[in-house]
Amino acid sequence: MRILLVEDDAVLGDGIYHGLMQNGCAVDWVNNGKAAELALSSEPYDAMILDLNIPQPDGLTILKDLRARGNLLPVLILTARDTVADRVRGLDSGADDYMIKPFDLTELDARLRALLRRANGRAQPLIQHGDIVMNPASHTVRRGDGTVALSRREFAVLHQLLDNAGKVLSRSRLEESLYAWSDEVESNAVEVHIHHVRKKLGTDLIRTIRGVGYVIDKSA
């Protein structure tokens, strides 16, 4: 899951950034509206965490412009404005959820997972494909009665493919979902992760569409 974090408080931003990275997210962090606009125009994100009180322009303007362009990116707003009117204004401008500062990082992580579930049309917190069951909250994968140990990025690759079962995802799209700006990416990184997932969960799970990308077929 690749997240755009828009927060100008250095201490809070650093805490959110490292907390989400430790939970397996790829996070790009910017501290003003202009940088947020540039990031949104150049990178594909799974969700955005948006502080309303950022400079140049403010978060509400960013949000309204995003929705005016028809962009359906899930957005969770952060605000120190705790009046009902402020919360209503943010939600009516297109936010999907909000949190009032200060907050707990575990709740933020849970709210992000809920946003992604809804965006992908899932009601259940678990992702099941045949005898494979993935739990995004605990970062665990089970096959039958056994637990399968996956690295952080192997888990992320599998998560993306399962969330998009039936859709072919290009190598570049998978790479963009796995790596933030600060990460160094080797040219064959995605192939290596997929090789390891196949080794642990079966060679027939992920199909390669030559010249196009990778797909996990929908369960029968």
Secondary structure, DSSP 8 states (H G I E B T S, - for coil): -EEEEE---HHHHHHHHHHHHHTT-EEEEE-SHHHHHHHHHHS--SEEEEETT-SSS-HHHHHHHHHHTT----EEEEES--SHHHHHHHHHTT-SEEEESS--HHHHHHHHHHHHHHHTT--SSSEEETTEEEETTTTEEEETTEEE---HHHHHHHHHHHHTTTS-B-HHHHHHHH--TTS---TTHHHHHHHHHHHHH-TTSSEEETTTEEE-----
